[in-house]
Amino acid sequence: TNMRSVGVMGDFRTYDYAIALRAVNTSDFMTAEATQLPWEVLAKIGDFIVELGNSLPEDEYEKRGENIWVHRTANVFPSAYIAGPAIIGKDAEVRHCAFIRGKAIVGEGAVVGNSTELILFNKVQVPHYNYVGDSILGFKAHMGAGSITSNVKSDKKLITIKGPDCNIDTGIKKIGAFLGDNVEVGCGSVLNPG
């Protein structure tokens, strides 16, 4: 948004631009219903990134290539590859040989090492040799070296999310992981699709 707001990150008060992400279903752009399931965001995130990117202040974000916006304080190594649409936030670090496939938001202060195709909230770290596919990682989530979010089942069937009371058929073939705030994933871990 073009609005700044006071918030708390960790133990510190911050004042910065707010990013509001809400997926809705609409047919007339006058009325809408909220999207209820987190994986439904993955299919809509590309258009959202383009809309948000085009509204970012040019004095703070540099547009690099087609639909790629990088905050001027972000550190993107020359050997990193970023495909659009993508937004790289304030003070983010995209390291040597990182591969960001597109439809990605890298939040403020996030660190990206190897291969990613995801949404990273602020202060997330995937700094080592990781593959994070079609996933959403919450505030200060951290993936240890060599950990992976697998996003396609080996039998190539559609992904079912298993809940405590029932299973939910997603109708989607590629879903990685949804990690909450402050989640730690150990080195060498493999998280199954969905």
One Martini backbone bead per residue (centre of mass of N, CA, C, O) as a GRO file, in nm:
protein
  194
    1THR     BB    1   0.104   0.030   0.007
    2ASN     BB    2   0.089   0.396   0.058
    3MET     BB    3   0.114   0.310   0.360
    4ARG     BB    4   0.200   0.375   0.686
    5SER     BB    5   0.299   0.174   0.976
    6VAL     BB    6   0.270   0.052   1.289
    7GLY     BB    7   0.489  -0.199   1.433
    8VAL     BB    8   0.600  -0.538   1.514
    9MET     BB    9   0.944  -0.671   1.527
   10GLY     BB   10   0.979  -0.857   1.758
   11ASP     BB   11   1.124  -0.605   1.980
   12PHE     BB   12   1.034  -0.389   1.756
   13ARG     BB   13   0.950  -0.088   1.637
   14THR     BB   14   0.778   0.006   1.337
   15TYR     BB   15   0.803   0.210   1.020
   16ASP     BB   16   0.608   0.118   0.733
   17TYR     BB   17   0.514  -0.039   0.474
   18ALA     BB   18   0.230  -0.199   0.378
   19ILE     BB   19   0.129  -0.543   0.329
   20ALA     BB   20  -0.155  -0.655   0.156
   21LEU     BB   21  -0.295  -0.993   0.164
   22ARG     BB   22  -0.587  -1.077  -0.042
   23ALA     BB   23  -0.790  -1.323  -0.144
   24VAL     BB   24  -1.041  -1.320  -0.404
   25ASN     BB   25  -1.375  -1.365  -0.523
   26THR     BB   26  -1.472  -1.249  -0.859
   27SER     BB   27  -1.692  -1.118  -1.136
   28ASP     BB   28  -1.738  -0.773  -1.094
   29PHE     BB   29  -1.556  -0.593  -0.889
   30MET     BB   30  -1.782  -0.537  -0.640
   31THR     BB   31  -1.774  -0.830  -0.539
   32ALA     BB   32  -1.672  -1.055  -0.261
   33GLU     BB   33  -1.488  -1.348  -0.167
   34ALA     BB   34  -1.314  -1.509   0.046
   35THR     BB   35  -1.039  -1.689   0.069
   36GLN     BB   36  -0.995  -1.991   0.263
   37LEU     BB   37  -0.736  -2.115   0.121
   38PRO     BB   38  -0.395  -2.091   0.104
   39TRP     BB   39  -0.341  -2.226  -0.187
   40GLU     BB   40  -0.509  -2.012  -0.352
   41VAL     BB   41  -0.288  -1.792  -0.359
   42LEU     BB   42  -0.082  -1.914  -0.562
   43ALA     BB   43  -0.262  -1.859  -0.825
   44LYS     BB   44  -0.279  -1.521  -0.757
   45ILE     BB   45   0.006  -1.383  -0.702
   46GLY     BB   46   0.104  -1.267  -0.973
   47ASP     BB   47  -0.106  -1.036  -1.007
   48PHE     BB   48  -0.049  -0.904  -0.736
   49ILE     BB   49   0.247  -0.828  -0.783
   50VAL     BB   50   0.200  -0.640  -1.024
   51GLU     BB   51   0.012  -0.442  -0.882
   52LEU     BB   52   0.203  -0.370  -0.650
   53GLY     BB   53   0.458  -0.292  -0.809
   54ASN     BB   54   0.317  -0.048  -0.966
   55SER     BB   55   0.278   0.106  -0.663
   56LEU     BB   56   0.560   0.151  -0.602
   57PRO     BB   57   0.805   0.349  -0.503
   58GLU     BB   58   1.061   0.471  -0.706
   59ASP     BB   59   1.255   0.569  -0.464
   60GLU     BB   60   1.261   0.250  -0.342
   61TYR     BB   61   1.208   0.105  -0.626
   62GLU     BB   62   1.348  -0.110  -0.863
   63LYS     BB   63   1.312  -0.179  -1.198
   64ARG     BB   64   1.381  -0.519  -1.318
   65GLY     BB   65   1.258  -0.574  -1.570
   66GLU     BB   66   0.993  -0.791  -1.582
   67ASN     BB   67   0.828  -0.769  -1.294
   68ILE     BB   68   1.077  -0.637  -1.112
   69TRP     BB   69   1.121  -0.556  -0.763
   70VAL     BB   70   1.377  -0.359  -0.590
   71HIS     BB   71   1.503  -0.264  -0.320
   72ARG     BB   72   1.757  -0.035  -0.256
   73THR     BB   73   1.855  -0.214   0.014
   74ALA     BB   74   1.900  -0.452  -0.138
   75ASN     BB   75   2.092  -0.766  -0.179
   76VAL     BB   76   2.196  -0.853  -0.507
   77PHE     BB   77   2.359  -1.077  -0.653
   78PRO     BB   78   2.487  -1.109  -0.971
   79SER     BB   79   2.425  -1.440  -0.981
   80ALA     BB   80   2.138  -1.393  -0.958
   81TYR     BB   81   1.805  -1.522  -1.024
   82ILE     BB   82   1.518  -1.331  -1.156
   83ALA     BB   83   1.182  -1.388  -1.198
   84GLY     BB   84   0.888  -1.289  -1.309
   85PRO     BB   85   0.713  -1.209  -1.064
   86ALA     BB   86   0.879  -0.972  -0.828
   87ILE     BB   87   0.961  -0.903  -0.476
   88ILE     BB   88   1.217  -0.714  -0.311
   89GLY     BB   89   1.284  -0.622  -0.008
   90LYS     BB   90   1.389  -0.467   0.251
   91ASP     BB   91   1.702  -0.584   0.336
   92ALA     BB   92   1.742  -0.799   0.146
   93GLU     BB   93   1.895  -1.129   0.057
   94VAL     BB   94   2.044  -1.234  -0.254
   95ARG     BB   95   2.238  -1.481  -0.325
   96HIS     BB   96   2.457  -1.668  -0.460
   97CYS     BB   97   2.287  -1.843  -0.707
   98ALA     BB   98   2.012  -1.765  -0.694
   99PHE     BB   99   1.668  -1.898  -0.751
  100ILE     BB  100   1.392  -1.711  -0.886
  101ARG     BB  101   1.102  -1.810  -1.064
  102GLY     BB  102   0.856  -1.664  -0.953
  103LYS     BB  103   0.605  -1.563  -0.777
  104ALA     BB  104   0.764  -1.360  -0.565
  105ILE     BB  105   0.809  -1.284  -0.212
  106VAL     BB  106   1.056  -1.084  -0.047
  107GLY     BB  107   1.100  -0.985   0.249
  108GLU     BB  108   1.202  -0.815   0.501
  109GLY     BB  109   1.519  -0.939   0.575
  110ALA     BB  110   1.552  -1.160   0.386
  111VAL     BB  111   1.705  -1.488   0.307
  112VAL     BB  112   1.853  -1.610  -0.002
  113GLY     BB  113   1.991  -1.875  -0.158
  114ASN     BB  114   1.867  -2.073  -0.350
  115SER     BB  115   1.587  -2.236  -0.443
  116THR     BB  116   1.287  -2.044  -0.538
  117GLU     BB  117   0.903  -2.051  -0.498
  118LEU     BB  118   0.767  -1.782  -0.317
  119ILE     BB  119   0.665  -1.675   0.014
  120LEU     BB  120   0.826  -1.421   0.212
  121PHE     BB  121   0.847  -1.308   0.500
  122ASN     BB  122   0.975  -1.142   0.736
  123LYS     BB  123   1.295  -1.268   0.831
  124VAL     BB  124   1.349  -1.488   0.647
  125GLN     BB  125   1.539  -1.812   0.621
  126VAL     BB  126   1.714  -1.939   0.308
  127PRO     BB  127   2.061  -1.953   0.301
  128HIS     BB  128   2.102  -2.224   0.173
  129TYR     BB  129   2.070  -2.538   0.043
  130ASN     BB  130   1.760  -2.490  -0.104
  131TYR     BB  131   1.417  -2.606  -0.158
  132VAL     BB  132   1.133  -2.381  -0.234
  133GLY     BB  133   0.810  -2.487  -0.321
  134ASP     BB  134   0.515  -2.353  -0.323
  135SER     BB  135   0.541  -2.143  -0.066
  136ILE     BB  136   0.479  -2.036   0.284
  137LEU     BB  137   0.665  -1.809   0.496
  138GLY     BB  138   0.690  -1.696   0.797
  139PHE     BB  139   0.791  -1.513   1.039
  140LYS     BB  140   1.114  -1.615   1.104
  141ALA     BB  141   1.162  -1.837   0.933
  142HIS     BB  142   1.369  -2.148   0.922
  143MET     BB  143   1.603  -2.310   0.702
  144GLY     BB  144   1.805  -2.547   0.694
  145ALA     BB  145   2.045  -2.705   0.561
  146GLY     BB  146   1.905  -2.887   0.292
  147SER     BB  147   1.621  -2.809   0.294
  148ILE     BB  148   1.283  -2.922   0.185
  149THR     BB  149   1.005  -2.841  -0.037
  150SER     BB  150   0.795  -3.041  -0.160
  151ASN     BB  151   0.560  -2.999  -0.462
  152VAL     BB  152   0.561  -3.307  -0.570
  153LYS     BB  153   0.444  -3.599  -0.623
  154SER     BB  154   0.563  -3.904  -0.729
  155ASP     BB  155   0.265  -3.978  -0.866
  156LYS     BB  156   0.130  -3.693  -0.970
  157LYS     BB  157  -0.088  -3.628  -0.784
  158LEU     BB  158  -0.308  -3.478  -0.617
  159ILE     BB  159  -0.337  -3.277  -0.340
  160THR     BB  160  -0.377  -3.366   0.006
  161ILE     BB  161  -0.507  -3.238   0.297
  162LYS     BB  162  -0.437  -3.319   0.630
  163GLY     BB  163  -0.659  -3.343   0.888
  164PRO     BB  164  -0.796  -3.418   1.195
  165ASP     BB  165  -1.104  -3.477   1.049
  166CYS     BB  166  -0.997  -3.427   0.745
  167ASN     BB  167  -0.981  -3.423   0.399
  168ILE     BB  168  -0.839  -3.207   0.135
  169ASP     BB  169  -0.908  -3.136  -0.183
  170THR     BB  170  -0.731  -2.917  -0.403
  171GLY     BB  171  -0.671  -2.959  -0.726
  172ILE     BB  172  -0.351  -2.971  -0.691
  173LYS     BB  173  -0.009  -3.047  -0.785
  174LYS     BB  174   0.133  -2.775  -0.648
  175ILE     BB  175   0.254  -2.804  -0.308
  176GLY     BB  176   0.410  -2.723  -0.039
  177ALA     BB  177   0.454  -2.512   0.230
  178PHE     BB  178   0.321  -2.401   0.558
  179LEU     BB  179   0.475  -2.164   0.758
  180GLY     BB  180   0.503  -2.033   1.045
  181ASP     BB  181   0.596  -1.849   1.283
  182ASN     BB  182   0.916  -1.935   1.397
  183VAL     BB  183   1.003  -2.167   1.224
  184GLU     BB  184   1.198  -2.471   1.244
  185VAL     BB  185   1.413  -2.630   1.010
  186GLY     BB  186   1.601  -2.884   0.974
  187CYS     BB  187   1.862  -3.023   0.863
  188GLY     BB  188   1.775  -3.221   0.584
  189SER     BB  189   1.484  -3.171   0.541
  190VAL     BB  190   1.165  -3.317   0.426
  191LEU     BB  191   0.878  -3.176   0.289
  192ASN     BB  192   0.583  -3.256   0.204
  193PRO     BB  193   0.326  -3.216   0.020
  194GLY     BB  194   0.107  -3.007   0.201
   0.00000   0.00000   0.00000
